[in-house]
Amino acid sequence: MQNNLQKNGDYTDTTVSNSKGKKKPMSFLYWFITLFLTIIPLVGLIFLAYWAFGDNYTFPERNTFAKAALLWLIFLIFIVFFAWITFGENMFFSR
């Protein structure tokens, strides 16, 4: 396994590749750590923003996952806000 440090356009390609030059996908442990960090309330949001918009090119699938997760988060926040406006405060705080 080697780390490619070749100039590719505006950024440096640092993707992990095997000896044949093919990009190696994220392992089970990397996915486990990624999902664990995203479920921590504020830390997960910070990590998702970093992985989605940061200049980390090691694992492009993590970048795509973070963008999709942030899009789902925005969608769910919109749905909850719309439900709160529609059904009022009694939807969440019943007496």
Secondary structure, 3 states (H helix, E strand, C coil): CEECCEEECCEEECCEECCCCCECCCCHHHHHHHHHHHHCHHHHHHHHHHHHHCCCCCCHHHHHHHHHHHHHHHHHHHHHHHHHHHHCHHHCCCC
